[in-house]
Each structure stands twice: as C-alpha cells, then as structure tokens.
C-alpha cells in the first residue's frame, strides 16, 4: 500500500508539473470608447508553471510561450493574468523539491521493503514522504496566495460584468491529490516500520522465552534424574554389602585338615 501511494503521488506530481493546466483565466479586453452596447470580450489564457497559452476560440490553436522567470519586468501596467504569472515564480521551486524528495524516499522505501536488514530505511522514507508533502503544500499555498493577492485587490462593481475570471485546472488538482497521497505514504511507511519492529521484538521475546523454557526443562529433568541415580547407587552398594566376597568366604571358611592320629586321640579319655 505504501509503495502504491508513493508511486501514484510521484506520477501525479510529475504530470502536474509538466502540464499547462494549473490556471484558466479570462481577462476583459479594453472596450471601444463610446460603444457601451457591445458585448464584452475576454482574452482566455491557460497556464502552468512554465508556459502560458492564449486562445481566442476553441477552433484556433493556442499561442503558447514560456514564462520568463528571470526578468526585471515592471508590474505597473500589467493585466491581472500577467501579474499573477509573475507572482507564481516563488511557488514553482517547491513542487520540484517535492519531486526530488519523493524520488529519494521511494527508492529508500523499496530497499526497506526488499531487505529486512535495512528496515530503518522504511522509517526514513516515511519522514521524507512527509517532508515532500509539506513542500507540495507550501507550493500550493503560495500559488493560491499569488492569485488571491492579485485578484483581491481589484475593486468589483456589482452592476458591470467582471473584468477578470479565473478557475483552477486539472494540473492544480493533481498537485492537491499528490499532496494527499504523499502524506498517506508517509503515515503508512512509519506505521509499517513500527509494525515490523514490534513483530521482530515479539519474535525475539518468544525465542528467548522458548530457550529459557528449554533450559528449565533440561534442568528439571536433570534434577529428577539425580534421586534415581542416588537410589540406584545405594541399592547397588547395599547388595554388595549383603553378598560375601571371595576373600571373606575364604577367610571364614578355611580349615586345617585333621590327621588320622588326631582321630585316634579323640577315642581316649584323659583323666586329670
């Protein structure tokens, strides 16, 4: 799930940065003096982070040009669209930094998933995903601020038609979706690391407990075996004490042979 969210966030942000559909604007052109009955004409522009494209109708090809970031052009006399495009320059670098951090975090996340010995990379990738999401969020806020800061200062008349209209495009909403997916990737990565760490600690505790139980079982078996061996030794020693040995039988039951003369002497009675 973490890898899917990270890849989707990287893809959405890449498409968002590369495409030109961040903002659609319609700016009212100058009216002909004395002709108040004519319908208002608008100049339509859609722009991204790098280019702006002007188009008058849907059937004509758009006239696109790159936004000049390194210029000292004066803002005085510029229309709302051109002033906004000058203001968004400060917001462009944050999506690029977010893309770089997302790429590094995705590589670390993949290595952490494949190699169990480097599970810490999963946690590091989660931190990087959170940082990438914050960079994207800062870029989005600055982009919105550059638009509202320019449009909000313009006076509005309730009777006249609006002089400037704007709407956010698909590229902008892709960046918002990338921010959401990036933060989810960070949360999932940290949660996955915590789950893996708890599982490894549980496995170690179970292994130590099993080893301790084996040692206790072996010690108990050894203790139960000792009385049997002692009783067996005592019974063997008792049996040896009851059975006469060869030396003792010979010492107790040896006798001297009696001669015939002694038999003859036993027939006589000697008087005192």
C-alpha positions as CSV (number, residue, x, y, z in Angstrom):
1,X,0.0,0.0,0.0
2,X,2.8,2.4,0.8
3,X,4.6,1.8,-2.5
4,X,1.4,2.2,-4.4
5,X,0.6,5.6,-2.8
6,X,4.1,6.8,-3.2
7,X,4.2,5.9,-6.9
8,X,0.8,7.4,-7.5
9,X,1.9,10.6,-5.7
10,X,5.1,10.8,-7.8
11,X,3.2,10.2,-11.0
12,X,0.5,12.8,-10.3
13,X,3.0,15.5,-9.2
14,X,5.2,14.8,-12.3
15,X,2.2,15.2,-14.6
16,X,1.1,18.3,-12.7
17,X,4.5,20.0,-13.0
18,X,4.9,19.1,-16.7
19,X,1.4,20.2,-17.9
20,X,0.0,23.6,-18.5
21,X,-3.4,23.4,-16.9
22,X,-2.9,24.9,-13.5
23,X,-5.0,28.0,-14.0
24,X,-7.6,29.2,-16.5
25,X,-8.1,32.9,-16.7
26,X,-10.4,35.2,-18.7
27,X,-9.5,38.9,-18.8
28,X,-11.7,41.5,-20.2
29,X,-10.2,43.4,-23.1
30,X,-10.4,47.1,-23.5
31,X,-13.7,48.3,-24.8
32,X,-14.1,50.7,-27.7
33,X,-14.8,54.2,-26.5
34,X,-18.4,55.3,-26.9
35,X,-19.6,51.7,-27.7
36,X,-21.3,50.7,-24.4
37,X,-23.8,48.3,-26.0
38,X,-21.2,45.9,-27.4
39,X,-20.8,42.6,-25.6
40,X,-17.7,42.3,-23.5
41,X,-14.8,40.4,-25.0
42,X,-12.4,38.3,-22.9
43,X,-8.9,37.1,-23.5
44,X,-8.6,33.5,-22.4
45,X,-5.4,32.1,-21.1
46,X,-4.5,28.8,-19.5
47,X,-1.1,28.5,-17.8
48,X,1.1,26.1,-15.9
49,X,4.3,26.5,-14.0
50,X,6.4,27.0,-17.1
51,X,4.2,28.1,-20.0
52,X,1.1,30.2,-20.8
53,X,-1.1,29.7,-23.7
54,X,-3.5,32.3,-25.2
55,X,-6.5,31.2,-27.2
56,X,-9.4,33.2,-28.7
57,X,-11.7,30.3,-29.6
58,X,-11.8,26.6,-29.4
59,X,-11.2,26.1,-33.1
60,X,-7.9,28.1,-33.3
61,X,-4.6,26.7,-32.0
62,X,-3.3,28.2,-28.8
63,X,-0.4,30.6,-28.8
64,X,2.0,29.3,-26.1
65,X,5.1,31.0,-24.7
66,X,7.4,30.2,-21.8
67,X,7.1,32.2,-18.6
68,X,10.1,34.4,-18.0
69,X,11.2,33.7,-14.5
70,X,14.5,35.7,-14.6
71,X,13.3,39.1,-15.6
72,X,13.0,42.5,-14.0
73,X,9.8,43.4,-15.8
74,X,7.9,46.1,-14.0
75,X,4.4,45.1,-12.8
76,X,3.0,48.5,-13.5
77,X,0.6,48.5,-16.4
78,X,0.3,44.7,-16.5
79,X,-3.0,42.9,-16.6
80,X,-4.2,40.5,-13.8
81,X,-3.1,37.4,-15.8
82,X,0.5,38.7,-16.4
83,X,0.8,39.9,-12.8
84,X,-0.3,36.5,-11.5
85,X,2.2,34.7,-13.7
86,X,5.0,36.9,-12.3
87,X,3.9,36.2,-8.7
88,X,3.8,32.4,-9.1
89,X,7.5,32.2,-9.6
90,X,8.1,31.9,-5.9
91,X,5.8,28.9,-5.7
92,X,7.4,26.9,-8.6
93,X,10.5,25.6,-6.8
94,X,8.5,23.8,-4.1
95,X,6.9,21.2,-6.3
96,X,10.3,20.5,-7.9
97,X,11.9,20.0,-4.5
98,X,9.0,17.7,-3.6
99,X,9.6,15.6,-6.7
100,X,13.2,15.1,-5.8
101,X,12.4,14.2,-2.2
102,X,9.7,11.8,-3.4
103,X,12.1,10.1,-5.7
104,X,14.7,9.5,-2.9
105,X,12.0,8.4,-0.5
106,X,10.5,6.0,-3.0
107,X,14.0,4.4,-3.6
108,X,14.6,4.0,0.2
109,X,11.1,2.6,0.7
110,X,11.7,0.0,-2.0
111,X,15.0,-1.0,-0.5
112,X,13.5,-1.2,3.0
113,X,10.7,-3.5,1.8
114,X,13.1,-5.8,0.0
115,X,15.8,-6.1,2.6
116,X,14.8,-7.0,6.2
117,X,18.2,-5.9,7.5
118,X,17.5,-2.3,6.4
119,X,14.1,-1.8,7.9
120,X,15.2,1.6,9.2
121,X,15.1,2.9,5.6
122,X,11.3,2.4,5.7
123,X,11.1,4.8,8.6
124,X,13.4,7.3,6.9
125,X,11.3,7.1,3.7
126,X,8.2,7.9,5.8
127,X,9.9,11.0,7.1
128,X,10.9,12.0,3.5
129,X,7.4,11.5,2.3
130,X,6.0,13.8,5.0
131,X,8.6,16.4,4.0
132,X,7.7,16.1,0.4
133,X,4.0,16.5,1.2
134,X,4.8,19.7,3.2
135,X,6.8,21.1,0.3
136,X,3.9,20.4,-2.1
137,X,1.5,22.1,0.4
138,X,3.7,25.2,0.7
139,X,3.9,25.5,-3.1
140,X,0.1,25.2,-3.4
141,X,-0.5,27.8,-0.7
142,X,1.9,30.2,-2.3
143,X,0.3,29.6,-5.7
144,X,-3.2,30.3,-4.3
145,X,-1.8,33.3,-2.4
146,X,-0.3,34.8,-5.6
147,X,-3.7,34.6,-7.3
148,X,-5.9,35.9,-4.5
149,X,-3.4,38.6,-3.6
150,X,-3.7,40.0,-7.1
151,X,-7.4,39.5,-7.7
152,X,-8.5,40.5,-4.2
153,X,-7.0,44.0,-4.6
154,X,-9.1,44.8,-7.6
155,X,-12.4,46.7,-7.0
156,X,-15.5,44.9,-8.1
157,X,-18.7,46.5,-9.4
158,X,-22.0,44.8,-8.8
159,X,-23.6,46.1,-12.0
160,X,-20.8,45.8,-14.5
161,X,-19.6,42.5,-15.9
162,X,-16.5,41.1,-14.1
163,X,-13.2,42.2,-15.6
164,X,-11.3,39.1,-14.6
165,X,-12.4,35.4,-14.1
166,X,-10.2,32.5,-13.1
167,X,-10.6,28.9,-12.3
168,X,-8.2,26.2,-11.3
169,X,-7.4,23.4,-13.8
170,X,-6.7,19.7,-13.7
171,X,-3.0,20.1,-13.1
172,X,-3.7,22.0,-9.9
173,X,-6.0,19.4,-8.6
174,X,-3.4,16.7,-9.5
175,X,-0.9,18.5,-7.2
176,X,-3.5,18.6,-4.4
177,X,-4.1,14.8,-4.9
178,X,-0.3,14.3,-4.9
179,X,-0.1,16.1,-1.6
180,X,-2.8,13.8,0.0
181,X,-1.2,10.6,-1.4
182,X,2.3,11.7,-0.3
183,X,1.1,12.3,3.3
184,X,-0.6,8.9,3.3
185,X,2.6,7.3,2.1
186,X,4.5,8.9,5.0
187,X,1.9,7.7,7.5
188,X,1.8,4.2,6.1
189,X,5.7,4.0,6.0
190,X,6.0,4.9,9.6
191,X,3.2,2.6,10.6
192,X,4.8,-0.3,8.6
193,X,8.1,0.3,10.3
194,X,6.5,0.3,13.8
195,X,4.6,-2.9,12.9
196,X,7.8,-4.6,11.6
197,X,9.8,-3.5,14.7
198,X,7.1,-4.8,17.1
199,X,6.9,-8.1,15.2
200,X,10.7,-8.6,15.3
201,X,10.8,-7.8,19.0
202,X,7.9,-10.2,19.6
203,X,9.8,-12.9,17.7
204,X,12.9,-12.3,19.8
205,X,11.0,-12.4,23.0
206,X,9.4,-15.7,22.0
207,X,12.7,-17.2,21.0
208,X,14.3,-16.1,24.3
209,X,11.3,-17.5,26.2
210,X,11.5,-20.8,24.3
211,X,15.2,-21.0,25.0
212,X,14.6,-20.3,28.7
213,X,11.9,-22.9,28.9
214,X,14.2,-25.5,27.3
215,X,16.9,-24.8,29.8
216,X,14.4,-25.0,32.7
217,X,13.1,-28.3,31.3
218,X,16.5,-29.8,31.0
219,X,17.4,-28.7,34.5
220,X,14.2,-30.2,35.8
221,X,14.9,-33.4,34.0
222,X,18.4,-33.5,35.5
223,X,17.1,-32.8,39.0
224,X,14.5,-35.6,38.7
225,X,17.2,-38.0,37.4
226,X,19.6,-37.4,40.4
227,X,17.4,-39.2,43.1
228,X,17.0,-42.2,40.8
229,X,20.8,-42.4,40.3
230,X,21.4,-42.0,44.0
231,X,18.9,-44.6,45.0
232,X,20.3,-47.0,42.3
233,X,23.8,-46.4,43.7
234,X,22.6,-47.0,47.3
235,X,20.8,-50.2,46.3
236,X,23.9,-51.5,44.5
237,X,26.1,-50.7,47.5
238,X,23.6,-52.5,49.7
239,X,23.6,-55.6,47.5
240,X,27.4,-55.6,47.5
241,X,27.4,-55.5,51.3
242,X,25.0,-58.4,51.6
243,X,26.8,-60.7,49.1
244,X,30.0,-62.2,50.7
245,X,33.1,-61.6,48.7
246,X,35.5,-64.3,47.7
247,X,38.2,-63.1,50.1
248,X,35.8,-63.1,53.1
249,X,34.4,-66.6,52.2
250,X,37.9,-68.0,52.1
251,X,38.9,-66.3,55.3
252,X,35.9,-67.5,57.3
253,X,35.6,-71.0,55.9
254,X,39.2,-72.2,55.6
255,X,40.0,-75.1,57.9
256,X,43.0,-77.2,58.5
257,X,42.8,-80.9,57.7
258,X,42.6,-83.3,60.7
259,X,45.1,-86.2,60.6
260,X,44.3,-89.8,61.5
261,X,46.3,-89.6,64.7
262,X,44.0,-86.9,66.0
263,X,41.1,-89.1,65.3
264,X,42.6,-91.8,67.4
265,X,43.3,-89.4,70.2
266,X,39.7,-88.5,70.3
267,X,38.8,-92.1,71.3
268,X,40.8,-91.9,74.6
269,X,39.6,-90.1,77.7
270,X,42.3,-88.4,79.7
271,X,42.0,-88.2,83.4
272,X,43.1,-85.2,85.3
